[in-house]
Amino acid sequence: MLTTSNNWLIGGLFIATTCLSLLAKIVGQVADLKGYPSEIMLVSLYCLFGSIKSALVTLILKETQTLGC
Protein backbone atom coordinates (compact mmCIF):
# COMPACT_ATOMS: atom_id res chain seq x y z
CA MET A 1 0.00 0.00 0.00
CA LEU A 2 1.24 3.50 -0.77
CA THR A 3 1.98 5.92 2.01
CA THR A 4 0.92 9.55 1.96
CA SER A 5 4.44 10.72 1.08
CA ASN A 6 4.50 8.31 -1.88
CA ASN A 7 1.14 9.66 -3.06
CA TRP A 8 2.52 13.21 -2.99
CA LEU A 9 5.57 12.11 -4.98
CA ILE A 10 3.50 10.31 -7.60
CA GLY A 11 1.10 13.27 -7.83
CA GLY A 12 4.01 15.67 -8.27
CA LEU A 13 5.45 13.51 -11.04
CA PHE A 14 2.07 13.43 -12.79
CA ILE A 15 1.78 17.22 -12.60
CA ALA A 16 5.33 17.70 -13.94
CA THR A 17 4.67 15.26 -16.78
CA THR A 18 1.43 17.05 -17.65
CA CYS A 19 3.13 20.44 -17.71
CA LEU A 20 5.94 19.18 -19.95
CA SER A 21 3.55 17.48 -22.35
CA LEU A 22 1.39 20.62 -22.52
CA LEU A 23 4.49 22.66 -23.31
CA ALA A 24 5.42 20.25 -26.12
CA LYS A 25 1.87 20.44 -27.47
CA ILE A 26 1.90 24.25 -27.54
CA VAL A 27 5.29 24.33 -29.28
CA GLY A 28 4.00 21.79 -31.79
CA GLN A 29 0.88 23.84 -32.44
CA VAL A 30 2.93 26.94 -33.19
CA ALA A 31 5.05 25.02 -35.68
CA ASP A 32 1.96 23.48 -37.29
CA LEU A 33 0.08 26.78 -37.59
CA LYS A 34 2.98 28.36 -39.46
CA GLY A 35 2.82 25.73 -42.19
CA TYR A 36 -0.85 24.72 -42.18
CA PRO A 37 -3.20 26.98 -44.15
CA SER A 38 -6.51 25.99 -42.52
CA GLU A 39 -6.44 26.78 -38.81
CA ILE A 40 -9.99 25.58 -38.15
CA MET A 41 -9.21 22.11 -39.50
CA LEU A 42 -6.06 21.91 -37.39
CA VAL A 43 -7.93 22.95 -34.25
CA SER A 44 -10.64 20.38 -35.03
CA LEU A 45 -8.02 17.64 -35.31
CA TYR A 46 -6.43 18.66 -32.01
CA CYS A 47 -9.84 18.52 -30.32
CA LEU A 48 -10.64 15.15 -31.88
CA PHE A 49 -7.40 13.55 -30.73
CA GLY A 50 -7.73 15.16 -27.30
CA SER A 51 -11.18 13.63 -26.96
CA ILE A 52 -9.88 10.23 -28.01
CA LYS A 53 -7.05 10.40 -25.46
CA SER A 54 -9.48 11.47 -22.73
CA ALA A 55 -11.81 8.58 -23.54
CA LEU A 56 -8.94 6.09 -23.38
CA VAL A 57 -7.73 7.43 -20.03
CA THR A 58 -11.29 7.32 -18.68
CA LEU A 59 -11.73 3.71 -19.75
CA ILE A 60 -8.40 2.69 -18.24
CA LEU A 61 -9.03 4.48 -14.93
CA LYS A 62 -12.60 3.24 -14.73
CA GLU A 63 -11.32 -0.31 -14.45
CA THR A 64 -8.95 0.55 -11.60
CA GLN A 65 -11.27 2.76 -9.53
CA THR A 66 -13.82 1.64 -7.00
CA LEU A 67 -16.87 3.54 -5.82
CA GLY A 68 -16.47 5.14 -2.42
CA CYS A 69 -20.12 4.72 -1.42
mmCIF file of the N, C-alpha and C atoms, coordinates in Angstrom:
data_MODEL
# 
_entry.id   MODEL 
# 
loop_
_atom_site.group_PDB 
_atom_site.id 
_atom_site.type_symbol 
_atom_site.label_atom_id 
_atom_site.label_alt_id 
_atom_site.label_comp_id 
_atom_site.label_asym_id 
_atom_site.label_entity_id 
_atom_site.label_seq_id 
_atom_site.pdbx_PDB_ins_code 
_atom_site.Cartn_x 
_atom_site.Cartn_y 
_atom_site.Cartn_z 
_atom_site.occupancy 
_atom_site.B_iso_or_equiv 
_atom_site.pdbx_formal_charge 
_atom_site.auth_seq_id 
_atom_site.auth_comp_id 
_atom_site.auth_asym_id 
_atom_site.auth_atom_id 
_atom_site.pdbx_PDB_model_num 
ATOM 1   N N  . MET A 1 1  ? 0.839   -1.172 0.000   1.00 0.00 ? 1  MET A N  1 
ATOM 2   C CA . MET A 1 1  ? 0.000   0.000  0.000   1.00 0.00 ? 1  MET A CA 1 
ATOM 3   C C  . MET A 1 1  ? 0.888   1.241  0.000   1.00 0.00 ? 1  MET A C  1 
ATOM 4   N N  . LEU A 1 2  ? 0.460   2.267  -0.681  1.00 0.00 ? 2  LEU A N  1 
ATOM 5   C CA . LEU A 1 2  ? 1.236   3.497  -0.773  1.00 0.00 ? 2  LEU A CA 1 
ATOM 6   C C  . LEU A 1 2  ? 1.025   4.369  0.451   1.00 0.00 ? 2  LEU A C  1 
ATOM 7   N N  . THR A 1 3  ? 2.100   4.980  0.904   1.00 0.00 ? 3  THR A N  1 
ATOM 8   C CA . THR A 1 3  ? 1.983   5.916  2.013   1.00 0.00 ? 3  THR A CA 1 
ATOM 9   C C  . THR A 1 3  ? 1.627   7.291  1.467   1.00 0.00 ? 3  THR A C  1 
ATOM 10  N N  . THR A 1 4  ? 1.306   8.198  2.373   1.00 0.00 ? 4  THR A N  1 
ATOM 11  C CA . THR A 1 4  ? 0.924   9.548  1.956   1.00 0.00 ? 4  THR A CA 1 
ATOM 12  C C  . THR A 1 4  ? 2.075   10.253 1.249   1.00 0.00 ? 4  THR A C  1 
ATOM 13  N N  . SER A 1 5  ? 3.296   10.063 1.733   1.00 0.00 ? 5  SER A N  1 
ATOM 14  C CA . SER A 1 5  ? 4.437   10.718 1.078   1.00 0.00 ? 5  SER A CA 1 
ATOM 15  C C  . SER A 1 5  ? 4.641   10.167 -0.331  1.00 0.00 ? 5  SER A C  1 
ATOM 16  N N  . ASN A 1 6  ? 4.397   8.877  -0.537  1.00 0.00 ? 6  ASN A N  1 
ATOM 17  C CA . ASN A 1 6  ? 4.496   8.306  -1.881  1.00 0.00 ? 6  ASN A CA 1 
ATOM 18  C C  . ASN A 1 6  ? 3.420   8.869  -2.797  1.00 0.00 ? 6  ASN A C  1 
ATOM 19  N N  . ASN A 1 7  ? 2.223   9.082  -2.258  1.00 0.00 ? 7  ASN A N  1 
ATOM 20  C CA . ASN A 1 7  ? 1.144   9.656  -3.056  1.00 0.00 ? 7  ASN A CA 1 
ATOM 21  C C  . ASN A 1 7  ? 1.498   11.063 -3.514  1.00 0.00 ? 7  ASN A C  1 
ATOM 22  N N  . TRP A 1 8  ? 2.117   11.853 -2.626  1.00 0.00 ? 8  TRP A N  1 
ATOM 23  C CA . TRP A 1 8  ? 2.523   13.212 -2.995  1.00 0.00 ? 8  TRP A CA 1 
ATOM 24  C C  . TRP A 1 8  ? 3.592   13.176 -4.076  1.00 0.00 ? 8  TRP A C  1 
ATOM 25  N N  . LEU A 1 9  ? 4.507   12.236 -3.978  1.00 0.00 ? 9  LEU A N  1 
ATOM 26  C CA . LEU A 1 9  ? 5.568   12.107 -4.975  1.00 0.00 ? 9  LEU A CA 1 
ATOM 27  C C  . LEU A 1 9  ? 5.001   11.720 -6.335  1.00 0.00 ? 9  LEU A C  1 
ATOM 28  N N  . ILE A 1 10 ? 4.125   10.743 -6.347  1.00 0.00 ? 10 ILE A N  1 
ATOM 29  C CA . ILE A 1 10 ? 3.500   10.312 -7.601  1.00 0.00 ? 10 ILE A CA 1 
ATOM 30  C C  . ILE A 1 10 ? 2.655   11.445 -8.186  1.00 0.00 ? 10 ILE A C  1 
ATOM 31  N N  . GLY A 1 11 ? 1.910   12.149 -7.357  1.00 0.00 ? 11 GLY A N  1 
ATOM 32  C CA . GLY A 1 11 ? 1.104   13.271 -7.832  1.00 0.00 ? 11 GLY A CA 1 
ATOM 33  C C  . GLY A 1 11 ? 1.972   14.379 -8.418  1.00 0.00 ? 11 GLY A C  1 
ATOM 34  N N  . GLY A 1 12 ? 3.091   14.666 -7.756  1.00 0.00 ? 12 GLY A N  1 
ATOM 35  C CA . GLY A 1 12 ? 4.013   15.673 -8.271  1.00 0.00 ? 12 GLY A CA 1 
ATOM 36  C C  . GLY A 1 12 ? 4.602   15.270 -9.616  1.00 0.00 ? 12 GLY A C  1 
ATOM 37  N N  . LEU A 1 13 ? 4.930   14.000 -9.755  1.00 0.00 ? 13 LEU A N  1 
ATOM 38  C CA . LEU A 1 13 ? 5.447   13.512 -11.039 1.00 0.00 ? 13 LEU A CA 1 
ATOM 39  C C  . LEU A 1 13 ? 4.394   13.607 -12.140 1.00 0.00 ? 13 LEU A C  1 
ATOM 40  N N  . PHE A 1 14 ? 3.157   13.298 -11.805 1.00 0.00 ? 14 PHE A N  1 
ATOM 41  C CA . PHE A 1 14 ? 2.068   13.429 -12.786 1.00 0.00 ? 14 PHE A CA 1 
ATOM 42  C C  . PHE A 1 14 ? 1.887   14.884 -13.219 1.00 0.00 ? 14 PHE A C  1 
ATOM 43  N N  . ILE A 1 15 ? 1.928   15.799 -12.273 1.00 0.00 ? 15 ILE A N  1 
ATOM 44  C CA . ILE A 1 15 ? 1.780   17.224 -12.605 1.00 0.00 ? 15 ILE A CA 1 
ATOM 45  C C  . ILE A 1 15 ? 2.938   17.697 -13.472 1.00 0.00 ? 15 ILE A C  1 
ATOM 46  N N  . ALA A 1 16 ? 4.167   17.308 -13.134 1.00 0.00 ? 16 ALA A N  1 
ATOM 47  C CA . ALA A 1 16 ? 5.331   17.702 -13.936 1.00 0.00 ? 16 ALA A CA 1 
ATOM 48  C C  . ALA A 1 16 ? 5.240   17.134 -15.344 1.00 0.00 ? 16 ALA A C  1 
ATOM 49  N N  . THR A 1 17 ? 4.817   15.888 -15.467 1.00 0.00 ? 17 THR A N  1 
ATOM 50  C CA . THR A 1 17 ? 4.665   15.258 -16.783 1.00 0.00 ? 17 THR A CA 1 
ATOM 51  C C  . THR A 1 17 ? 3.598   15.969 -17.596 1.00 0.00 ? 17 THR A C  1 
ATOM 52  N N  . THR A 1 18 ? 2.504   16.335 -16.954 1.00 0.00 ? 18 THR A N  1 
ATOM 53  C CA . THR A 1 18 ? 1.433   17.046 -17.645 1.00 0.00 ? 18 THR A CA 1 
ATOM 54  C C  . THR A 1 18 ? 1.904   18.401 -18.143 1.00 0.00 ? 18 THR A C  1 
ATOM 55  N N  . CYS A 1 19 ? 2.629   19.118 -17.302 1.00 0.00 ? 19 CYS A N  1 
ATOM 56  C CA . CYS A 1 19 ? 3.134   20.442 -17.711 1.00 0.00 ? 19 CYS A CA 1 
ATOM 57  C C  . CYS A 1 19 ? 4.091   20.327 -18.890 1.00 0.00 ? 19 CYS A C  1 
ATOM 58  N N  . LEU A 1 20 ? 4.984   19.357 -18.846 1.00 0.00 ? 20 LEU A N  1 
ATOM 59  C CA . LEU A 1 20 ? 5.936   19.184 -19.945 1.00 0.00 ? 20 LEU A CA 1 
ATOM 60  C C  . LEU A 1 20 ? 5.247   18.763 -21.240 1.00 0.00 ? 20 LEU A C  1 
ATOM 61  N N  . SER A 1 21 ? 4.248   17.894 -21.134 1.00 0.00 ? 21 SER A N  1 
ATOM 62  C CA . SER A 1 21 ? 3.545   17.479 -22.349 1.00 0.00 ? 21 SER A CA 1 
ATOM 63  C C  . SER A 1 21 ? 2.701   18.624 -22.914 1.00 0.00 ? 21 SER A C  1 
ATOM 64  N N  . LEU A 1 22 ? 2.131   19.461 -22.051 1.00 0.00 ? 22 LEU A N  1 
ATOM 65  C CA . LEU A 1 22 ? 1.388   20.624 -22.522 1.00 0.00 ? 22 LEU A CA 1 
ATOM 66  C C  . LEU A 1 22 ? 2.317   21.606 -23.224 1.00 0.00 ? 22 LEU A C  1 
ATOM 67  N N  . LEU A 1 23 ? 3.507   21.799 -22.675 1.00 0.00 ? 23 LEU A N  1 
ATOM 68  C CA . LEU A 1 23 ? 4.495   22.659 -23.308 1.00 0.00 ? 23 LEU A CA 1 
ATOM 69  C C  . LEU A 1 23 ? 4.860   22.141 -24.701 1.00 0.00 ? 23 LEU A C  1 
ATOM 70  N N  . ALA A 1 24 ? 5.089   20.838 -24.813 1.00 0.00 ? 24 ALA A N  1 
ATOM 71  C CA . ALA A 1 24 ? 5.423   20.254 -26.116 1.00 0.00 ? 24 ALA A CA 1 
ATOM 72  C C  . ALA A 1 24 ? 4.266   20.415 -27.100 1.00 0.00 ? 24 ALA A C  1 
ATOM 73  N N  . LYS A 1 25 ? 3.039   20.280 -26.605 1.00 0.00 ? 25 LYS A N  1 
ATOM 74  C CA . LYS A 1 25 ? 1.872   20.439 -27.467 1.00 0.00 ? 25 LYS A CA 1 
ATOM 75  C C  . LYS A 1 25 ? 1.768   21.872 -27.995 1.00 0.00 ? 25 LYS A C  1 
ATOM 76  N N  . ILE A 1 26 ? 1.996   22.849 -27.125 1.00 0.00 ? 26 ILE A N  1 
ATOM 77  C CA . ILE A 1 26 ? 1.901   24.251 -27.541 1.00 0.00 ? 26 ILE A CA 1 
ATOM 78  C C  . ILE A 1 26 ? 2.985   24.571 -28.562 1.00 0.00 ? 26 ILE A C  1 
ATOM 79  N N  . VAL A 1 27 ? 4.208   24.097 -28.327 1.00 0.00 ? 27 VAL A N  1 
ATOM 80  C CA . VAL A 1 27 ? 5.292   24.329 -29.280 1.00 0.00 ? 27 VAL A CA 1 
ATOM 81  C C  . VAL A 1 27 ? 4.957   23.666 -30.615 1.00 0.00 ? 27 VAL A C  1 
ATOM 82  N N  . GLY A 1 28 ? 4.402   22.472 -30.564 1.00 0.00 ? 28 GLY A N  1 
ATOM 83  C CA . GLY A 1 28 ? 3.998   21.787 -31.792 1.00 0.00 ? 28 GLY A CA 1 
ATOM 84  C C  . GLY A 1 28 ? 2.891   22.518 -32.535 1.00 0.00 ? 28 GLY A C  1 
ATOM 85  N N  . GLN A 1 29 ? 1.955   23.099 -31.804 1.00 0.00 ? 29 GLN A N  1 
ATOM 86  C CA . GLN A 1 29 ? 0.881   23.843 -32.440 1.00 0.00 ? 29 GLN A CA 1 
ATOM 87  C C  . GLN A 1 29 ? 1.407   25.079 -33.153 1.00 0.00 ? 29 GLN A C  1 
ATOM 88  N N  . VAL A 1 30 ? 2.360   25.755 -32.545 1.00 0.00 ? 30 VAL A N  1 
ATOM 89  C CA . VAL A 1 30 ? 2.934   26.944 -33.186 1.00 0.00 ? 30 VAL A CA 1 
ATOM 90  C C  . VAL A 1 30 ? 3.616   26.555 -34.488 1.00 0.00 ? 30 VAL A C  1 
ATOM 91  N N  . ALA A 1 31 ? 4.369   25.476 -34.466 1.00 0.00 ? 31 ALA A N  1 
ATOM 92  C CA . ALA A 1 31 ? 5.051   25.020 -35.679 1.00 0.00 ? 31 ALA A CA 1 
ATOM 93  C C  . ALA A 1 31 ? 4.036   24.589 -36.744 1.00 0.00 ? 31 ALA A C  1 
ATOM 94  N N  . ASP A 1 32 ? 2.976   23.928 -36.334 1.00 0.00 ? 32 ASP A N  1 
ATOM 95  C CA . ASP A 1 32 ? 1.956   23.479 -37.290 1.00 0.00 ? 32 ASP A CA 1 
ATOM 96  C C  . ASP A 1 32 ? 1.201   24.652 -37.900 1.00 0.00 ? 32 ASP A C  1 
ATOM 97  N N  . LEU A 1 33 ? 0.864   25.641 -37.084 1.00 0.00 ? 33 LEU A N  1 
ATOM 98  C CA . LEU A 1 33 ? 0.083   26.776 -37.586 1.00 0.00 ? 33 LEU A CA 1 
ATOM 99  C C  . LEU A 1 33 ? 0.858   27.612 -38.596 1.00 0.00 ? 33 LEU A C  1 
ATOM 100 N N  . LYS A 1 34 ? 2.179   27.616 -38.489 1.00 0.00 ? 34 LYS A N  1 
ATOM 101 C CA . LYS A 1 34 ? 2.980   28.360 -39.461 1.00 0.00 ? 34 LYS A CA 1 
ATOM 102 C C  . LYS A 1 34 ? 2.904   27.724 -40.843 1.00 0.00 ? 34 LYS A C  1 
ATOM 103 N N  . GLY A 1 35 ? 2.793   26.416 -40.900 1.00 0.00 ? 35 GLY A N  1 
ATOM 104 C CA . GLY A 1 35 ? 2.819   25.734 -42.189 1.00 0.00 ? 35 GLY A CA 1 
ATOM 105 C C  . GLY A 1 35 ? 1.478   25.204 -42.665 1.00 0.00 ? 35 GLY A C  1 
ATOM 106 N N  . TYR A 1 36 ? 0.443   25.307 -41.825 1.00 0.00 ? 36 TYR A N  1 
ATOM 107 C CA . TYR A 1 36 ? -0.850  24.722 -42.177 1.00 0.00 ? 36 TYR A CA 1 
ATOM 108 C C  . TYR A 1 36 ? -1.822  25.841 -42.515 1.00 0.00 ? 36 TYR A C  1 
ATOM 109 N N  . PRO A 1 37 ? -2.382  25.843 -43.723 1.00 0.00 ? 37 PRO A N  1 
ATOM 110 C CA . PRO A 1 37 ? -3.202  26.977 -44.151 1.00 0.00 ? 37 PRO A CA 1 
ATOM 111 C C  . PRO A 1 37 ? -4.572  27.082 -43.470 1.00 0.00 ? 37 PRO A C  1 
ATOM 112 N N  . SER A 1 38 ? -5.156  25.967 -43.071 1.00 0.00 ? 38 SER A N  1 
ATOM 113 C CA . SER A 1 38 ? -6.510  25.993 -42.521 1.00 0.00 ? 38 SER A CA 1 
ATOM 114 C C  . SER A 1 38 ? -6.465  25.777 -41.008 1.00 0.00 ? 38 SER A C  1 
ATOM 115 N N  . GLU A 1 39 ? -6.531  26.877 -40.264 1.00 0.00 ? 39 GLU A N  1 
ATOM 116 C CA . GLU A 1 39 ? -6.437  26.784 -38.812 1.00 0.00 ? 39 GLU A CA 1 
ATOM 117 C C  . GLU A 1 39 ? -7.613  26.036 -38.195 1.00 0.00 ? 39 GLU A C  1 
ATOM 118 N N  . ILE A 1 40 ? -8.808  26.220 -38.743 1.00 0.00 ? 40 ILE A N  1 
ATOM 119 C CA . ILE A 1 40 ? -9.986  25.585 -38.150 1.00 0.00 ? 40 ILE A CA 1 
ATOM 120 C C  . ILE A 1 40 ? -9.916  24.062 -38.259 1.00 0.00 ? 40 ILE A C  1 
ATOM 121 N N  . MET A 1 41 ? -9.364  23.561 -39.349 1.00 0.00 ? 41 MET A N  1 
ATOM 122 C CA . MET A 1 41 ? -9.215  22.111 -39.501 1.00 0.00 ? 41 MET A CA 1 
ATOM 123 C C  . MET A 1 41 ? -8.183  21.576 -38.508 1.00 0.00 ? 41 MET A C  1 
ATOM 124 N N  . LEU A 1 42 ? -7.101  22.325 -38.332 1.00 0.00 ? 42 LEU A N  1 
ATOM 125 C CA . LEU A 1 42 ? -6.065  21.908 -37.391 1.00 0.00 ? 42 LEU A CA 1 
ATOM 126 C C  . LEU A 1 42 ? -6.602  21.883 -35.966 1.00 0.00 ? 42 LEU A C  1 
ATOM 127 N N  . VAL A 1 43 ? -7.351  22.901 -35.591 1.00 0.00 ? 43 VAL A N  1 
ATOM 128 C CA . VAL A 1 43 ? -7.933  22.948 -34.249 1.00 0.00 ? 43 VAL A CA 1 
ATOM 129 C C  . VAL A 1 43 ? -8.929  21.804 -34.067 1.00 0.00 ? 43 VAL A C  1 
ATOM 130 N N  . SER A 1 44 ? -9.690  21.502 -35.100 1.00 0.00 ? 44 SER A N  1 
ATOM 131 C CA . SER A 1 44 ? -10.641 20.385 -35.029 1.00 0.00 ? 44 SER A CA 1 
ATOM 132 C C  . SER A 1 44 ? -9.914  19.064 -34.815 1.00 0.00 ? 44 SER A C  1 
ATOM 133 N N  . LEU A 1 45 ? -8.795  18.875 -35.490 1.00 0.00 ? 45 LEU A N  1 
ATOM 134 C CA . LEU A 1 45 ? -8.024  17.641 -35.315 1.00 0.00 ? 45 LEU A CA 1 
ATOM 135 C C  . LEU A 1 45 ? -7.446  17.545 -33.904 1.00 0.00 ? 45 LEU A C  1 
ATOM 136 N N  . TYR A 1 46 ? -6.936  18.661 -33.383 1.00 0.00 ? 46 TYR A N  1 
ATOM 137 C CA . TYR A 1 46 ? -6.430  18.656 -32.010 1.00 0.00 ? 46 TYR A CA 1 
ATOM 138 C C  . TYR A 1 46 ? -7.541  18.290 -31.022 1.00 0.00 ? 46 TYR A C  1 
ATOM 139 N N  . CYS A 1 47 ? -8.717  18.839 -31.210 1.00 0.00 ? 47 CYS A N  1 
ATOM 140 C CA . CYS A 1 47 ? -9.841  18.523 -30.319 1.00 0.00 ? 47 CYS A CA 1 
ATOM 141 C C  . CYS A 1 47 ? -10.251 17.065 -30.441 1.00 0.00 ? 47 CYS A C  1 
ATOM 142 N N  . LEU A 1 48 ? -10.268 16.552 -31.660 1.00 0.00 ? 48 LEU A N  1 
ATOM 143 C CA . LEU A 1 48 ? -10.641 15.147 -31.876 1.00 0.00 ? 48 LEU A CA 1 
ATOM 144 C C  . LEU A 1 48 ? -9.671  14.215 -31.162 1.00 0.00 ? 48 LEU A C  1 
ATOM 145 N N  . PHE A 1 49 ? -8.381  14.435 -31.363 1.00 0.00 ? 49 PHE A N  1 
ATOM 146 C CA . PHE A 1 49 ? -7.404  13.551 -30.730 1.00 0.00 ? 49 PHE A CA 1 
ATOM 147 C C  . PHE A 1 49 ? -7.363  13.747 -29.213 1.00 0.00 ? 49 PHE A C  1 
ATOM 148 N N  . GLY A 1 50 ? -7.619  14.947 -28.743 1.00 0.00 ? 50 GLY A N  1 
ATOM 149 C CA . GLY A 1 50 ? -7.727  15.162 -27.298 1.00 0.00 ? 50 GLY A CA 1 
ATOM 150 C C  . GLY A 1 50 ? -8.906  14.406 -26.705 1.00 0.00 ? 50 GLY A C  1 
ATOM 151 N N  . SER A 1 51 ? -10.010 14.370 -27.420 1.00 0.00 ? 51 SER A N  1 
ATOM 152 C CA . SER A 1 51 ? -11.183 13.626 -26.961 1.00 0.00 ? 51 SER A CA 1 
ATOM 153 C C  . SER A 1 51 ? -10.916 12.127 -26.948 1.00 0.00 ? 51 SER A C  1 
ATOM 154 N N  . ILE A 1 52 ? -10.214 11.652 -27.955 1.00 0.00 ? 52 ILE A N  1 
ATOM 155 C CA . ILE A 1 52 ? -9.878  10.230 -28.014 1.00 0.00 ? 52 ILE A CA 1 
ATOM 156 C C  . ILE A 1 52 ? -8.960  9.853  -26.849 1.00 0.00 ? 52 ILE A C  1 
ATOM 157 N N  . LYS A 1 53 ? -7.949  10.685 -26.587 1.00 0.00 ? 53 LYS A N  1 
ATOM 158 C CA . LYS A 1 53 ? -7.048  10.405 -25.461 1.00 0.00 ? 53 LYS A CA 1 
ATOM 159 C C  . LYS A 1 53 ? -7.801  10.429 -24.141 1.00 0.00 ? 53 LYS A C  1 
ATOM 160 N N  . SER A 1 54 ? -8.707  11.385 -23.970 1.00 0.00 ? 54 SER A N  1 
ATOM 161 C CA . SER A 1 54 ? -9.483  11.469 -22.734 1.00 0.00 ? 54 SER A CA 1 
ATOM 162 C C  . SER A 1 54 ? -10.363 10.240 -22.544 1.00 0.00 ? 54 SER A C  1 
ATOM 163 N N  . ALA A 1 55 ? -10.968 9.776  -23.628 1.00 0.00 ? 55 ALA A N  1 
ATOM 164 C CA . ALA A 1 55 ? -11.810 8.583  -23.543 1.00 0.00 ? 55 ALA A CA 1 
ATOM 165 C C  . ALA A 1 55 ? -10.983 7.357  -23.155 1.00 0.00 ? 55 ALA A C  1 
ATOM 166 N N  . LEU A 1 56 ? -9.792  7.231  -23.721 1.00 0.00 ? 56 LEU A N  1 
ATOM 167 C CA . LEU A 1 56 ? -8.939  6.092  -23.379 1.00 0.00 ? 56 LEU A CA 1 
ATOM 168 C C  . LEU A 1 56 ? -8.509  6.138  -21.915 1.00 0.00 ? 56 LEU A C  1 
ATOM 169 N N  . VAL A 1 57 ? -8.128  7.306  -21.436 1.00 0.00 ? 57 VAL A N  1 
ATOM 170 C CA . VAL A 1 57 ? -7.729  7.432  -20.026 1.00 0.00 ? 57 VAL A CA 1 
ATOM 171 C C  . VAL A 1 57 ? -8.908  7.122  -19.116 1.00 0.00 ? 57 VAL A C  1 
ATOM 172 N N  . THR A 1 58 ? -10.096 7.592  -19.477 1.00 0.00 ? 58 THR A N  1 
ATOM 173 C CA . THR A 1 58 ? -11.285 7.318  -18.677 1.00 0.00 ? 58 THR A CA 1 
ATOM 174 C C  . THR A 1 58 ? -11.578 5.823  -18.608 1.00 0.00 ? 58 THR A C  1 
ATOM 175 N N  . LEU A 1 59 ? -11.476 5.151  -19.742 1.00 0.00 ? 59 LEU A N  1 
ATOM 176 C CA . LEU A 1 59 ? -11.735 3.711  -19.755 1.00 0.00 ? 59 LEU A CA 1 
ATOM 177 C C  . LEU A 1 59 ? -10.701 2.939  -18.940 1.00 0.00 ? 59 LEU A C  1 
ATOM 178 N N  . ILE A 1 60 ? -9.453  3.368  -19.008 1.00 0.00 ? 60 ILE A N  1 
ATOM 179 C CA . ILE A 1 60 ? -8.404  2.686  -18.241 1.00 0.00 ? 60 ILE A CA 1 
ATOM 180 C C  . ILE A 1 60 ? -8.601  2.921  -16.744 1.00 0.00 ? 60 ILE A C  1 
ATOM 181 N N  . LEU A 1 61 ? -8.866  4.174  -16.353 1.00 0.00 ? 61 LEU A N  1 
ATOM 182 C CA . LEU A 1 61 ? -9.033  4.481  -14.930 1.00 0.00 ? 61 LEU A CA 1 
ATOM 183 C C  . LEU A 1 61 ? -10.322 3.930  -14.359 1.00 0.00 ? 61 LEU A C  1 
ATOM 184 N N  . LYS A 1 62 ? -11.330 3.779  -15.202 1.00 0.00 ? 62 LYS A N  1 
ATOM 185 C CA . LYS A 1 62 ? -12.603 3.240  -14.734 1.00 0.00 ? 62 LYS A CA 1 
ATOM 186 C C  . LYS A 1 62 ? -12.425 1.812  -14.225 1.00 0.00 ? 62 LYS A C  1 
ATOM 187 N N  . GLU A 1 63 ? -11.545 1.067  -14.866 1.00 0.00 ? 63 GLU A N  1 
ATOM 188 C CA . GLU A 1 63 ? -11.319 -0.313 -14.451 1.00 0.00 ? 63 GLU A CA 1 
ATOM 189 C C  . GLU A 1 63 ? -10.564 -0.400 -13.131 1.00 0.00 ? 63 GLU A C  1 
ATOM 190 N N  . THR A 1 64 ? -9.761  0.614  -12.813 1.00 0.00 ? 64 THR A N  1 
ATOM 191 C CA . THR A 1 64 ? -8.954  0.548  -11.595 1.00 0.00 ? 64 THR A CA 1 
ATOM 192 C C  . THR A 1 64 ? -9.601  1.238  -10.407 1.00 0.00 ? 64 THR A C  1 
ATOM 193 N N  . GLN A 1 65 ? -10.639 2.019  -10.613 1.00 0.00 ? 65 GLN A N  1 
ATOM 194 C CA . GLN A 1 65 ? -11.273 2.763  -9.526  1.00 0.00 ? 65 GLN A CA 1 
ATOM 195 C C  . GLN A 1 65 ? -12.426 1.979  -8.929  1.00 0.00 ? 65 GLN A C  1 
ATOM 196 N N  . THR A 1 66 ? -12.662 2.207  -7.656  1.00 0.00 ? 66 THR A N  1 
ATOM 197 C CA . THR A 1 66 ? -13.823 1.636  -6.999  1.00 0.00 ? 66 THR A CA 1 
ATOM 198 C C  . THR A 1 66 ? -14.684 2.771  -6.474  1.00 0.00 ? 66 THR A C  1 
ATOM 199 N N  . LEU A 1 67 ? -15.962 2.525  -6.334  1.00 0.00 ? 67 LEU A N  1 
ATOM 200 C CA . LEU A 1 67 ? -16.868 3.538  -5.819  1.00 0.00 ? 67 LEU A CA 1 
ATOM 201 C C  . LEU A 1 67 ? -16.686 3.679  -4.309  1.00 0.00 ? 67 LEU A C  1 
ATOM 202 N N  . GLY A 1 68 ? -16.650 4.890  -3.851  1.00 0.00 ? 68 GLY A N  1 
ATOM 203 C CA . GLY A 1 68 ? -16.475 5.141  -2.415  1.00 0.00 ? 68 GLY A CA 1 
ATOM 204 C C  . GLY A 1 68 ? -17.792 5.336  -1.704  1.00 0.00 ? 68 GLY A C  1 
ATOM 205 N N  . CYS A 1 69 ? -18.797 4.559  -2.022  1.00 0.00 ? 69 CYS A N  1 
ATOM 206 C CA . CYS A 1 69 ? -20.120 4.720  -1.421  1.00 0.00 ? 69 CYS A CA 1 
ATOM 207 C C  . CYS A 1 69 ? -20.178 4.104  -0.056  1.00 0.00 ? 69 CYS A C  1 
# 
